[in-house]
Amino acid sequence: MLSVICPIYNEEKYIAQFLDSLLLQDYPKNDLEILLVDGMSKDKTRDIVAGYIAKYPFIRLIDNPDKIVPYAMNRGIDAAQGDIIMRLDAHASYQPDYFSVLVNGLCRLNADNVGTVCKTDVLHKTPKTLAIREVLGNKFGVGNSTFRTGIDHEQEVETVPFGCWRKEVFEKYGKYDVRLVRNQDIELNKRIIRGGGKIYILPETYCTYLARETWHALAKNNYGNGKWNILTVYYTRLFSSLSVRHFIPLLFVLSLIIPLLLALIWWPFALVSAVSLLAYTVLLSTVSLKLAVQKHLNFFYLLTTFYVLHLSYGWGSLVGILKLPFTKR
């Protein structure tokens, strides 16, 4: 039996499309339960979900008064009746064979966790949102994250989006770390790997994640991601809870700020900031121009999205460092 767990909160724009994609799955409905763990939504999410529950008895709603994802996942794991646990996100849709491919791969490989490529899309397609979509799937935007940039063959990896595990994995490696508002998935996967577990990404299917569609929303989300990179290391006391790529934006922001501060003592230090910014701009302008020509996208929107993504991420990490003296473990 497969137990699908999805943390939700104020998802009225996405929840119907999400649930519809689950109802199209080719997995046997008699061997399936869908657990929607809600952080007490204040919009119409619960009303929409109630309509689905009335029609499909394998869909259940669980309250999550603690609101954040790790509590939701742990409540779902405790309530799950299935032998296999799968974690999904309501901001995504899934190919009809998604469940069966992951469950079969998990069993065939005797893996501890499996996942697949998560393609990026947007709900409303405009020149700006299409540029955002492109950057969030580009290696210069998100680094060497294989589940974002794509694969053509099955391979062992350090993390996958969402996840599919045997329930016993949580008894062996532990459940989600409830201190982590962000990064709870990659921290769990890193913990599995440190314990000798194996994680694989599969090429046979994919899911589609619906990205944020404004620069403000993108900046807010990535500021939080950057901040929680620092806090994740602080709480777990392990740099290996994350990867090197998670700290590259911080190094870029520091290359701009530190020389400017030193320039107050000796002005030529400001040239270091200027060189760093110029090198970054030349590189990303070249990438943006190539993408604009190849994919008929707006150059300005592409370049601005790169700036927003990296600067907000790096600034969030810097703020996370500055908050450490005031943060309790």
C-alpha positions in Angstrom: 0.0 0.0 0.0 1.2 3.5 -0.8 0.6 6.4 1.5 1.0 9.8 -0.2 1.6 12.7 2.1 1.2 16.4 1.1 1.7 19.3 3.5 -0.7 22.1 2.5 -1.5 25.7 3.6 -3.6 28.2 1.7 -3.4 26.4 -1.6 -6.8 27.4 -3.1 -5.0 28.4 -6.4 -3.3 25.1 -6.8 -5.1 22.4 -4.8 -7.7 21.3 -7.5 -5.1 21.0 -10.3 -2.8 19.0 -7.8 -5.5 16.6 -6.8 -6.7 16.1 -10.3 -3.2 15.0 -11.3 -3.3 12.5 -8.5 -6.6 11.1 -9.6 -5.2 10.3 -13.0 -2.4 8.1 -11.6 -2.3 4.6 -12.9 -1.6 3.2 -9.4 -4.4 1.0 -8.0 -6.7 3.1 -5.9 -7.4 0.1 -3.6 -3.7 0.3 -2.6 -3.6 4.1 -2.2 -4.3 6.7 0.4 -3.7 10.4 0.0 -3.1 12.3 3.3 -3.4 16.1 3.0 -1.9 17.6 6.2 -3.2 21.2 6.5 -1.6 24.0 8.5 -5.1 25.3 9.3 -5.6 27.1 5.9 -7.5 30.4 6.0 -8.6 30.5 2.4 -10.9 28.1 0.6 -8.4 25.2 0.6 -10.3 23.1 3.1 -13.6 23.6 1.4 -12.2 22.5 -1.9 -10.5 19.5 -0.3 -13.8 18.6 1.4 -15.5 18.3 -2.0 -12.8 15.8 -3.1 -13.0 13.8 0.1 -16.8 13.4 -0.4 -16.2 11.7 -3.7 -12.9 9.8 -3.0 -12.7 7.9 0.3 -9.0 7.3 0.0 -8.3 11.1 0.4 -8.0 12.2 4.1 -7.4 15.6 5.7 -5.2 15.9 8.8 -4.8 19.0 10.9 -1.3 20.5 11.4 -1.6 23.3 14.0 2.2 23.7 14.0 1.9 24.8 10.4 5.4 24.0 9.1 6.3 21.2 6.8 8.4 18.9 9.1 5.5 18.7 11.6 3.1 18.0 8.7 5.3 15.2 7.4 5.8 13.6 10.8 2.0 13.6 11.4 1.4 12.1 8.0 4.0 9.4 8.6 2.5 8.5 12.0 -1.0 8.3 10.4 0.0 6.5 7.3 -1.2 2.9 6.8 1.0 2.2 3.8 4.2 0.2 3.5 5.6 2.9 1.3 5.5 6.7 2.0 5.6 9.3 -0.8 5.9 13.1 -0.2 4.4 15.5 -2.6 4.0 19.3 -3.0 0.7 20.9 -3.9 2.4 23.5 -6.1 3.1 20.7 -8.6 1.4 18.3 -10.9 2.5 14.7 -11.6 2.6 12.5 -14.7 0.1 9.6 -14.6 2.8 7.0 -14.1 4.6 9.0 -11.3 3.4 6.8 -8.4 4.1 3.5 -10.2 7.5 4.4 -11.6 8.8 5.6 -8.1 7.3 2.6 -6.2 8.7 0.1 -8.8 12.1 1.9 -8.8 12.2 1.8 -5.0 11.7 -1.9 -4.9 13.8 -2.8 -7.9 16.8 -0.9 -6.7 16.3 -1.8 -3.0 16.9 1.9 -2.4 16.2 4.0 0.7 14.7 6.9 -1.3 13.9 7.6 -5.0 12.7 10.6 -6.9 12.7 12.0 -10.3 13.2 15.2 -12.3 11.1 18.2 -11.2 10.5 20.4 -14.2 9.7 24.1 -13.6 6.7 25.8 -15.1 4.4 28.8 -14.3 0.7 28.9 -14.0 0.3 32.2 -16.0 2.6 32.5 -19.0 3.9 36.0 -19.7 7.3 37.2 -21.0 8.4 37.8 -17.3 7.1 34.5 -15.9 8.6 32.5 -18.8 12.0 34.1 -18.0 11.6 33.2 -14.4 10.8 29.6 -15.4 13.9 29.4 -17.6 16.3 30.7 -14.9 14.9 28.3 -12.3 15.8 25.4 -14.6 19.2 26.7 -15.7 22.5 25.5 -14.2 23.7 29.1 -13.9 20.5 29.8 -11.9 20.3 26.7 -9.6 23.7 25.1 -9.9 24.3 21.4 -10.5 21.1 20.2 -9.0 20.3 17.2 -11.2 16.6 17.1 -10.4 16.2 20.6 -11.8 18.5 20.6 -14.8 17.4 17.1 -16.0 18.9 13.6 -16.5 18.9 11.0 -19.2 19.8 7.9 -17.1 19.2 6.5 -13.7 21.8 7.6 -11.2 22.7 7.8 -7.5 22.4 11.3 -6.0 22.6 13.2 -2.8 18.9 14.3 -2.8 15.7 14.2 -4.8 12.6 16.4 -4.8 9.9 15.2 -2.4 10.8 11.5 -2.1 9.5 7.9 -1.9 10.6 5.6 1.0 9.7 2.4 2.7 8.1 3.3 6.0 10.8 1.5 7.8 13.4 4.0 6.6 12.0 6.5 9.1 12.5 4.0 11.9 16.1 3.5 10.9 17.2 7.1 10.1 14.6 9.1 12.0 11.8 11.3 10.8 11.8 15.0 9.8 13.8 17.5 11.9 11.0 19.8 13.3 13.5 22.7 13.8 13.9 23.2 10.1 11.3 25.5 8.4 13.3 25.0 5.2 15.8 22.3 3.9 14.0 19.5 5.8 14.1 17.3 2.8 17.7 17.6 1.9 18.7 17.3 5.6 16.8 14.0 5.8 18.4 12.8 2.6 21.9 13.7 3.8 21.2 11.9 7.0 20.2 8.8 5.1 23.4 8.9 3.0 25.6 9.4 6.2 23.9 6.3 7.5 24.9 4.3 4.5 21.6 4.6 2.6 21.2 4.9 -1.2 19.2 7.5 -3.0 18.4 7.4 -6.7 16.9 9.7 -9.3 14.9 8.0 -12.1 14.5 9.3 -15.7 11.2 7.5 -16.7 8.8 10.1 -15.4 8.7 13.6 -13.9 6.7 16.1 -12.0 6.1 19.8 -12.8 6.6 22.4 -10.2 4.7 25.7 -10.5 7.1 28.5 -9.7 6.5 31.9 -8.2 5.6 34.4 -10.9 6.9 37.8 -9.6 10.3 39.0 -8.7 9.1 40.0 -5.2 7.7 36.5 -4.5 10.9 34.9 -6.0 13.1 37.2 -3.8 11.1 36.5 -0.7 11.2 32.7 -1.2 15.0 32.7 -1.9 15.8 35.0 0.9 14.2 32.4 3.2 16.1 29.6 1.5 19.4 31.4 2.0 18.7 32.2 5.6 17.7 28.6 6.4 20.9 27.3 4.8 22.8 28.9 7.6 20.3 27.9 10.3 20.2 24.3 9.0 24.0 24.0 9.5 23.6 25.7 12.9 20.9 23.4 14.2 22.4 20.2 12.8 26.0 21.2 13.5 27.0 19.6 10.2 28.1 21.4 7.0 27.3 18.1 5.3 23.6 18.7 5.9 23.8 20.8 2.7 26.0 21.1 -0.4 28.7 23.6 -1.5 26.3 25.0 -4.2 24.0 26.3 -1.4 26.6 28.8 -0.3 27.8 30.2 -3.6 25.3 33.2 -3.6 26.6 34.1 -0.1 30.2 34.2 -1.3 29.1 36.5 -4.2 27.3 38.9 -1.8 30.3 38.9 0.5 32.5 39.7 -2.5 30.5 42.9 -3.0 30.0 44.0 0.6 33.3 43.3 2.4 35.5 45.3 -0.1 33.1 48.2 0.1 33.4 48.2 3.9 37.2 48.0 3.6 37.1 50.9 1.1 36.1 53.1 4.0 39.7 52.6 5.2 41.4 52.5 1.8 39.3 53.3 -1.2 41.0 51.0 -3.8 39.2 48.0 -2.1 36.1 49.2 -3.8 37.6 48.0 -7.1 37.3 44.4 -5.9 33.6 44.9 -5.5 33.4 46.5 -9.0 35.4 43.6 -10.6 33.2 41.0 -8.9 30.0 42.7 -10.0 31.3 43.3 -13.5 32.5 39.6 -13.9 29.1 38.4 -12.7 27.2 40.8 -15.0 29.3 39.8 -18.1 28.8 36.1 -17.4 25.1 36.3 -16.8 24.5 38.7 -19.6 26.2 36.2 -22.0 24.0 33.4 -20.6 20.9 35.6 -20.8 21.6 36.7 -24.4 22.1 33.1 -25.5 18.9 32.0 -23.9 17.0 35.0 -25.3 18.1 34.2 -28.8 17.7 30.4 -28.6 14.3 30.4 -26.8 12.9 33.7 -27.9 12.8 35.1 -24.3 13.3 38.7 -23.0 16.9 39.4 -22.3 16.1 42.1 -19.6 13.7 39.7 -17.7 16.3 36.9 -17.8 19.2 39.0 -16.5 17.0 40.6 -13.8 15.8 37.2 -12.6 19.3 36.0 -12.3 20.1 39.1 -10.1 17.0 38.7 -8.0 17.6 35.0 -7.5 21.2 35.2 -6.5 21.2 38.4 -4.5 18.2 37.5 -2.4 19.5 34.1 -1.7 23.0 35.4 -0.7 21.5 38.2 1.4 19.3 35.7 3.2 22.4 33.7 4.1 24.2 36.8 5.3 21.2 37.7 7.5 21.1 34.1 8.8 24.8 34.5 9.9 24.1 37.8 11.6 21.1 36.3 13.5 23.1 33.3 14.9 24.1 35.0 18.2 20.4 35.5 18.9 19.3 32.1 17.8 18.7 29.2 20.3 19.3 25.6 19.3 
